[in-house]
Amino acid sequence: MNEIYSDDIVFKDPVHEIYGIENLKKYFNKLNENLIDGSFNFTNESIVDNRFFLSWEMNLKLKRPKKNVKASGISVLIIEEKIVSQRDYFDAGELFYENIPVLGGIIRSIKKKLA
């Protein structure tokens, strides 16, 4: 990670805001504790100046809850020799909340009614 991320990296997603590479390493390590297997499929990319836009599909096999989870999103990276900022956009409900027992069923039901 030290080779691609700046020491002062700012990482944001719909749930977290993390400052510094050491905190980002801790965050990724914590996520990996619950991961059996995971992959990203990058579906599109665009570059404007020093901003990189990456569309992706993520597949995770989790320990808890024991299930496979899929989500899609986009990452916006700002690069100045290394990545100084990463902002991930995705549906937090799809990735997290819909996979919580009881709450997940309620959220999926609400989404169906809104569709």
C-alpha positions in Angstrom: 0.0 0.0 0.0 2.9 2.4 0.7 3.9 2.2 -3.0 0.5 3.4 -4.3 -1.0 5.5 -1.4 0.3 8.8 -0.1 1.1 8.9 3.7 -1.6 11.6 3.9 -4.3 9.7 2.0 -7.9 10.8 2.5 -10.3 7.8 2.0 -14.0 8.3 2.0 -16.9 6.0 1.3 -20.6 6.1 2.3 -19.8 4.8 5.8 -16.2 5.9 6.7 -13.8 8.8 6.4 -10.2 7.9 7.0 -7.1 10.0 7.2 -3.6 8.7 6.8 -2.1 5.5 5.4 -1.7 3.8 8.8 -5.4 4.2 9.5 -6.3 3.0 6.0 -4.2 -0.1 6.5 -6.1 -0.8 9.8 -9.4 -0.3 8.1 -8.6 -2.7 5.2 -7.2 -5.3 7.7 -10.4 -5.1 9.7 -12.5 -5.6 6.6 -10.3 -8.6 5.6 -10.9 -10.3 8.9 -14.4 -11.1 7.8 -13.5 -12.0 4.2 -13.2 -15.5 2.8 -12.7 -14.3 -0.8 -13.2 -11.1 -2.8 -12.7 -9.7 -6.2 -13.2 -6.6 -8.2 -14.2 -6.4 -11.9 -13.4 -2.9 -13.3 -16.0 -2.1 -15.9 -15.1 1.4 -17.1 -12.4 4.0 -16.6 -11.9 7.7 -17.4 -9.1 10.1 -16.7 -9.3 13.9 -16.4 -6.1 15.6 -15.5 -5.0 13.9 -12.2 -8.5 12.4 -11.5 -9.2 8.8 -12.3 -12.8 7.4 -12.4 -13.1 3.7 -12.0 -16.5 1.9 -12.3 -16.4 -1.5 -10.6 -18.4 -4.6 -9.6 -17.4 -6.2 -6.3 -18.0 -9.8 -5.3 -17.4 -10.8 -1.7 -17.6 -14.1 0.2 -18.1 -13.3 3.8 -17.7 -15.2 7.1 -20.4 -13.3 8.8 -23.1 -13.4 7.6 -22.0 -16.5 5.7 -23.0 -15.4 2.3 -21.9 -14.0 -1.0 -22.4 -10.2 -1.5 -22.3 -8.3 -4.7 -22.2 -4.5 -5.2 -21.3 -2.0 -7.8 -19.9 1.4 -7.5 -17.4 4.0 -8.7 -14.1 5.2 -7.2 -12.6 8.6 -7.8 -8.9 8.8 -7.3 -6.7 11.9 -7.2 -3.1 11.1 -8.0 -0.1 13.3 -7.4 2.7 10.8 -7.8 0.7 8.5 -5.4 -3.0 8.4 -4.6 -3.7 11.3 -2.3 -7.5 10.9 -2.3 -9.9 8.0 -2.8 -13.7 8.5 -2.7 -15.8 5.4 -3.2 -19.5 5.7 -4.1 -21.8 2.7 -3.7 -25.2 1.8 -2.3 -24.4 1.1 1.4 -27.8 -0.6 1.8 -27.0 -3.1 -0.9 -23.5 -3.8 0.5 -24.2 -3.7 4.3 -27.7 -3.0 5.6 -29.5 -5.5 3.3 -27.3 -8.3 4.7 -28.2 -7.8 8.3 -30.8 -10.3 9.5 -34.3 -8.8 10.0 -33.2 -5.3 9.0 -32.2 -6.6 5.5 -35.7 -8.0 4.9 -37.3 -4.7 5.9 -35.0 -2.6 3.6 -35.5 -5.0 0.6 -39.3 -4.7 1.2 -39.2 -0.9 1.3 -37.0 -0.8 -1.9 -39.6 -3.0 -3.7 -42.4 -0.8 -2.7 -40.6 2.3 -3.9 -39.7 0.8 -7.3 
